[in-house]
Amino acid sequence: MKINPIPPSWIQGSYPVQRARPAEQAVPEAADQVTVSEQAAGLSRLSACARQEGPCNAAERQQRVAEIARQIEAGTYHVSADDLAEKILGDILPK
């Protein structure tokens, strides 16, 4: 099988040259807009808080962790199966 060479003039003529539009015909670009849901804003705040080493309710968190640790040691820590299922499925299932 023989492949014939293609002259450069054929290639150049195949693709039209795009010309710039004059300024008066230029299409104005629309400004991009972003909206963030309340849940996304909350996650952003939590993420920023987690990256910080400083306060950000660190005392409250430490107190809560200590309370849960005491309950676990005493054998009184209990998580409701309904509450657990609601937390797990709450973000997955539409409301």
N, C-alpha and C positions, 0 to 999 in steps of 0.2 A: 504494500500500500504506500502510495506516494503522497506526501503532504506538500502542497504548493505554498511557496512563501507568500506572505501578505505584505504588499507595499505599505510603507508608513503613511502615505497619503490616504489610504482607505481607512486606517485607524483614526487619523486626525479628523476626518470628515464624519465619522460615526457618532461622535459626541458633540452636541452643540455647545457653544461657549455661553456661559451664563454672564449676563451683563448686570452691573449694579443698577438699581433703581435710582432715579433722581430723588433728591431730598423730599420734594413735595409728594411723591408717590410712596414714600417709605411707610410701611405698616407699623404703627406704634406697638411696642411690646407691652403686653399686659403684665401688671405687677403680680408676682406670686404671693399667695396668702397661705398661711398655715394656721390651723386651729388645733388646739390641744384639749383633749377631754379632761374632765376633772380627775378621772382615774389616772391618766397619764401624767398629769401635773403632780398628783400625790406620789406616784412612783418615782418621778424625777426628784422630788424633795427627799424621799427616802433614800434614793441612790446617792444623792449628794451628802446626806447625813451619814450614810455608811462609809463613804470615802474619807470623811473627816475623822481626825483623831481626837478632836476637842469635844466640847459639850454637845448638845443635840439630844437632850434628854438622857444623857449617859447615866446620870444618877438614878433616874426612874427605871431605866432598863436594868441597871445593876441590882436595884432593890427587887424588881420583879423576878429576875433570875435567881436571886438568893431565896426569895419566897418559894418559888417552884422547887428549888433544890431541897429546902426544908420539908416540903410536902412529900417529895419523892422518898426522902430518907425515912419519913414517918409512915410511909405507905398510904397516905391519904390523898395523893394526887390522882385525880380522875378527870378524864376527858370524855365528854358526852359523844357517843357515836354519831348522833344527829348533828352536833356542832362540827365535828370533824368532817363529815360528809358534805355539809354545807360549805365549809371553807374550801375543800378540795374541788367540788363541782361548781362552786359559785362563779369562778372565773371561766369555766369551760362552757357551761350551758347558758344559752341566752335567757334573759329574764322575761 
